[in-house]
């Protein structure tokens, strides 16, 4: 059955209902050298919300704060019906070493700043944006719990954090009666499936809804890259700084182009756009709650929303899975092997390798 933006899903083990596609607002503002001016950003917001969308994603650092300011202005008249998600940890003020990181001081200052820019007295979902490898998990969890108890945050989540740290935090929160984590945001798409090794299985076991960012792999799955980009000779028809940036990072490879080729083949079979197929693959994934869209123009957003009613056949899903498959690595490959399975069935004994 085709999805719509008001085919709401529960976010992790919470009662929070969100759209199956979230609207990312890192494109609200042009301070990063690309993005949408205010009028265009307003059209993006109105298009998404007008179709029944309620899940909007931002961060305290996006476009120098413009993302939160514009989102807050647009959401003001319909605040209670929307789910606003923001993040903390990466904002840094010169001369203030405590303005960044995951610590309590950074956390409280960041949330107060986000509330001012958003023009609201609470956020529905707060992510820790980037793991700092420094702050004790108890300090993070207690700070998040205090904000929930104060009513400034309703739900808490993690982004860009190792799986073992997330699972440890969830266990501690459960044992101490602190606010549990309900979501995990990671990069996940047909080009980068490394989250399948530990992060996504962990999220499923620990009750976290997965909200992937970069669902189209920085545009690699839209069909705008070619093998000419392998040598840097490809023309940038859109004049996109992001395309040049991704090419310069070495993200355009024979492997990623081969994946894009299969995405394009499936799109041609369905009479759809490659971007819609890339998003539909995520929407068909039971481990995903809501991919975060990063559209820059209303036309791009409309195209992306077309993924909601794309039905992929079992054969098409199998081809997409096969061309993008990754090795799961240790210990997953060994645990999935015939030898271990035979041992577990009792067909043979296990002899450790010497």
Residue pairs with C-beta under 8 A, 6 or more apart in sequence:
2 308
2 309
2 311
3 20
3 283
3 308
3 309
4 51
4 52
4 308
5 19
5 20
5 21
5 48
5 51
5 52
5 53
5 54
5 305
5 308
6 19
6 51
6 52
6 53
6 54
7 19
7 20
7 308
8 17
8 18
8 19
8 20
8 54
9 17
9 18
9 19
9 20
9 209
9 289
9 290
10 16
10 17
10 18
10 209
11 17
11 18
11 125
11 155
11 182
11 183
11 209
11 211
11 289
11 290
12 157
12 181
12 182
12 183
12 203
12 207
12 208
12 209
12 289
13 180
13 182
13 207
13 208
14 155
14 182
14 209
16 83
16 124
16 125
16 154
16 155
16 182
17 54
18 54
18 55
18 83
18 209
18 289
18 290
19 52
19 53
19 54
19 55
19 290
20 283
20 289
20 290
20 308
21 53
21 55
21 279
21 283
21 290
21 291
21 292
21 293
21 304
21 305
21 307
21 308
22 53
22 55
22 56
22 57
22 85
22 211
22 290
22 291
22 292
22 293
23 44
23 45
23 48
23 53
23 55
23 56
23 57
23 292
23 293
23 295
23 301
24 57
24 58
24 213
24 292
24 293
24 294
25 41
25 44
25 45
25 56
25 57
25 58
25 62
25 67
25 70
25 71
26 32
26 35
26 58
26 59
26 62
26 63
26 67
26 294
27 34
27 35
27 36
27 41
27 44
27 294
27 295
27 296
28 35
28 36
28 41
28 44
28 58
28 62
28 63
28 66
28 67
28 70
28 71
29 35
29 36
29 41
29 62
29 63
29 64
29 66
29 67
29 70
30 36
30 37
30 63
31 63
31 64
31 66
32 63
32 64
33 241
34 240
34 241
34 242
34 296
35 41
35 63
35 296
36 44
36 296
36 297
38 70
40 296
40 297
40 298
41 70
41 74
42 70
42 74
43 298
44 295
44 297
44 298
44 301
45 56
45 71
45 74
45 75
46 74
47 298
47 301
47 302
47 305
48 56
48 301
48 305
49 78
49 82
51 305
54 81
54 82
54 83
55 83
55 85
55 290
56 71
56 75
56 82
56 83
56 84
56 85
57 85
57 86
57 185
57 211
57 213
57 292
58 67
58 68
58 71
58 84
58 85
58 86
58 87
58 118
59 67
59 68
59 86
59 87
59 88
59 90
59 127
59 129
60 68
60 86
60 87
60 88
60 90
60 91
60 110
60 113
60 114
60 117
61 87
61 90
61 91
61 129
62 68
65 113
65 117
68 86
68 114
68 117
68 118
69 117
69 118
71 84
71 118
72 117
72 118
72 119
72 120
73 119
75 82
75 84
75 118
75 120
76 119
79 120
82 124
83 124
83 125
84 118
84 120
84 123
84 124
84 125
85 123
85 124
85 125
85 126
85 127
85 157
85 211
86 114
86 118
86 123
86 125
86 126
86 127
87 126
87 127
87 128
87 129
87 159
88 106
88 107
88 110
88 111
88 114
88 126
88 127
88 128
88 129
89 100
89 101
89 102
89 106
89 110
89 128
89 129
89 130
89 132
90 100
90 129
90 130
91 99
91 100
91 106
91 110
91 113
92 99
92 100
93 99
98 105
98 106
98 109
99 106
99 109
100 106
100 132
101 132
101 134
101 135
102 128
102 131
102 132
102 134
102 135
102 139
102 140
103 132
103 134
103 135
103 139
103 140
103 143
104 139
104 142
104 143
107 140
107 143
107 144
107 147
108 143
108 147
111 123
111 126
111 147
111 152
111 153
114 123
115 121
115 122
115 123
115 152
121 151
121 152
122 151
122 152
122 153
122 154
123 152
123 153
123 154
124 154
124 155
125 153
125 154
125 155
125 156
125 157
125 182
125 183
126 144
126 147
126 153
126 155
126 156
126 157
127 156
127 157
127 158
127 159
127 183
127 185
128 140
128 144
128 156
128 157
128 158
128 159
128 161
129 159
129 160
130 159
130 160
130 161
131 160
131 161
131 162
131 165
137 165
137 168
137 169
137 172
138 172
140 169
141 169
141 172
141 173
141 176
141 178
141 179
142 178
144 153
144 156
144 178
144 179
145 156
145 173
145 178
145 179
147 153
147 156
148 154
148 155
148 156
148 179
149 179
155 179
155 182
155 183
156 179
156 180
156 181
156 182
157 181
157 182
157 183
157 184
157 185
157 208
158 166
158 169
158 181
158 183
158 184
158 185
158 208
159 184
159 185
159 186
160 185
160 186
161 184
163 198
163 199
163 202
164 198
166 181
166 184
166 199
166 202
166 203
166 206
166 208
167 202
167 205
167 206
169 181
170 180
170 181
170 206
170 207
170 208
172 178
173 179
173 180
173 181
174 180
180 207
181 206
181 208
182 207
182 208
182 209
183 208
183 209
183 210
183 211
183 289
184 199
184 203
184 208
184 209
184 210
184 211
185 210
185 211
185 212
185 213
185 292
186 195
186 199
186 200
186 210
186 212
186 213
187 195
187 212
187 213
187 214
188 195
188 200
188 210
188 212
188 213
188 214
188 215
188 282
188 288
189 212
189 214
189 215
189 216
189 217
189 221
189 278
189 282
190 217
190 221
190 259
190 263
190 278
190 281
190 320
190 324
191 217
191 220
191 221
191 251
191 256
191 259
191 324
192 214
192 217
193 324
193 325
193 326
194 326
195 210
195 212
196 287
196 326
196 328
197 326
197 328
197 329
197 332
199 210
200 210
200 287
201 287
202 208
203 209
203 210
203 287
204 287
209 289
209 290
210 287
210 288
210 289
211 288
211 289
211 290
211 291
211 292
212 282
212 288
212 291
212 292
213 291
213 292
213 294
214 294
215 278
215 279
215 282
215 291
215 292
215 293
215 294
216 222
216 275
216 278
216 279
216 294
217 251
217 256
217 278
218 242
218 246
218 251
219 225
219 240
219 242
219 243
219 246
220 246
220 251
220 252
220 256
220 259
220 260
221 259
221 260
221 263
221 274
221 275
221 277
221 278
222 273
222 274
222 275
222 278
223 260
223 263
223 264
223 267
223 273
223 274
223 275
224 237
224 238
224 243
225 234
225 243
225 246
225 247
225 252
225 256
225 257
225 260
226 234
226 257
227 257
228 234
228 235
229 247
229 252
230 252
230 253
230 254
230 257
232 247
234 247
236 243
236 244
246 252
258 323
259 323
259 324
260 274
261 323
262 319
262 320
262 323
262 324
263 274
263 277
263 278
263 320
264 274
265 319
266 277
266 312
266 316
266 319
266 320
267 273
267 274
267 276
267 277
269 316
270 277
270 310
270 312
270 316
272 306
272 310
273 303
273 306
275 303
275 304
275 307
276 303
276 304
276 306
276 307
276 310
277 307
277 310
277 312
277 320
278 307
279 291
279 293
279 304
279 307
279 310
280 307
280 310
280 311
280 312
281 312
281 317
281 320
282 288
282 291
283 291
283 307
283 308
283 310
284 312
284 317
293 301
293 304
293 305
295 301
295 304
312 320
327 333
328 336
334 340
339 348
340 350
342 348
343 349
343 350
